[in-house]
């Protein structure tokens, strides 16, 4: 937490300088082991719904969204858990630790770690769950180019029956539903769904309900994208088509707030990528916030995800790999895992998620360094000539039919002629647009969106070309 670090000027001095100063002080004292740690304490009371849940005997779960670890936690004086790596949320069952008092106390001990920003950097929450509840959903959604398929496994702590429904929220239509016992594997074939891609991020809502004799006990919903990803000797393919990855590397760290990156900053990164033709984000060093992946699903970005690199091979590293894959494997935007060369770790990842390859060879510029530069991966390139414009479509799944080609002649800084046209060029193909250029001058072609999206308004320029006559 930056606010805590600022109390002793550690945040202002910088982590590296602070470590050097602490080391020099420890050298002056014989047989002195210096341990850097933070102790955080917070009192809280239950609101009415939580109080009612406690009275009904529901399970109370305390979740730390992100911390620099290792973390030790106590509730009402009772030790409730330890976690070595905090880049994936850590949840503790605190039901028995909670005392029958009006005010409760949460205490946290955070030991030193290699992370540059020490403390809690994501939300801390307390959640009430019924004795019979949904623990995890494991959906595998694929698409063969004609129809979608879904395999669903539901992990529960009890219950009698599971109901699953797939919904197209945009059209308010139910596409598929089924029910069965909690240990049953649900399968659906021939689903009339559009394939998900970064160019056309089609999402569908999966709603899963757990029931028993008394009625509904728990409900979980998430967005699904149907696509099939494979690794070949030439690279990655999506739906059988080779992917051209135009990417950046993203490290979730802010110069002002450290690892505590908020929704506006995440959305700003997503929008910048879409506006500059970036279709791939490689997550570096440690997993980012889950909300970033939700935005990538919605806006359309391919993500090469990673696990925490805080620890080398061993128990802590294995736990970090399992936690990251369990959290992120339902996101269609995640197309691969970047784990490294350890064969045991790659095998462990494949056992948890056999649908995605290991892909560590991507090398792209750092997002925060290129934000101030004119990096632009144009999805379409245009080359004006004497009689028209040559158009090259670099997209994998989308034609240029919905784009506007605005042709202009500029003389002495003033537009003297303008001509708007459209051209349908298939993905990966080249086309020619005939243009009746009227006179000498600077010939410009601006490729623009003819429709509004979540990341740009209609008329937004995605490519540009010119020719001086």
Phi, psi and omega in degrees: 000117182305324181300325179285319181296330182289342184297326180247019177068010179298320181297322182284323182287333183096144186296318183296315180296321180297319179296319179297317180293320178294322180294320180294324178292322181289332179292335182282347184245123181287142176053043180242120176262117182264121178246127178266129183203161175234141174243120181244141182221137181214133174261146181210160175233156180281141168279178187300314180298319179293321179298318178295321180295320178297316180297331180274359178081024180286159178282134179254123183243126177259123184240129174258116184290329180189136180204162186273354170047170355295149186239135172241138185230142175231142174234124182051040176084354180258134178290128184245345178167168180223143174216133184277332188229122187251019179279343170249137183308138178248128183244138180234138175280112184249017185303310183285339182282333183292127180268155180283063180237165180286320182248135181243158184234130174248126178236138184227133171249120179248116179276167180295151178210167179290353182295141185291336184237114187272137173130192175274130183235003172224179189293152171244130186223155175239124186234140176258130180234141177293159180306319174260113182212168179276124180272315184202150172248134179237083179269143171237107183250125182230168179212131182261011182097342178245319182208165180261160177223148183222131169241130186229128173240135184241125176261126183227168174257011181157208182091167184250322188216142177247130174249131179235134181223136175251128188233138167267098186293328181297325181254003181053048184233138175272123184264332184193147174208154179199161175216156181183187179285159182300333181269007181275145174263122182269140178224142178222138180230158177067030180287132180276080181230155176276146177288146177273138171208168178296333179280326180224082186280078181281123182240149178227147184266125175257125181241123181239129182237135176255131183229159168221197184297335183272349180127206183287130179254326183201148178223134177228138177226151177205163179269136179244144170237134184263115176200158180239121182247138179220152175254130177237177178295339179267351182135210183262145174236146177235121183060030180083357180253137181295133179270131170261109185273118176247099196230177173222162175256132183240125174248120187282081178210133182249141182296337181260319186252004179069228181277355179275078182266128186264172183302315180302321179292320178296315180296323178298320177296317180299312182297318180300316180300314182295320182289337182254017174078008178286131178243357184223137175236124175264120179279125185253146170073312183201155180301143177273185178294142180300332180296330178296321179291324176297320177293322178295322175300315187286315185273335179098085172217140171278138182236127169261106190272162179222171173250170182297139179253022181294326187236151176280186181307136182152190185298315182296319179295318179297320177296321180295320179296312181297317181296317181295316182292318178299323181287322194253356189288346179273355183276124178294336180292333180283112184254347181196163175248136175255098186251330183113203189256359180290115184297322180296322180290321178296318178296320178297320179294320180295327179291328179277328182213088180283359185271349183237143178276167169270129187214095183252003186272358179291132180226108184230160179293156180288130184303313186289338177279328183268356180302327180272001181254174181265045175293127180208114173267095184289125176290340178223136173245144182232140180228101179295148178222191182294327187246357181173214183222129172272127185244125177245121181265113181267359181285157185267326187237346190245135176277176180266012187300328183265013179259152176256132176253104182263113183258136182222153168245129183241127175234124178055041176079004183238135179286118182255350180201145182215141183212124181251137181209170175233158180208130181264101178248125183293158179305132179077004183253172178239138179228171180230130178253116178286132182229127179277070180304129187273330189200168177297162181141182178282117181266119182243145174230122177248122178265123188229156173288135176265005183217161178271146175232178177290343183247356179196149177277168173300139183094356180291133183277126178250349178201158183208145175210152179212162179212123180272128180249000000 
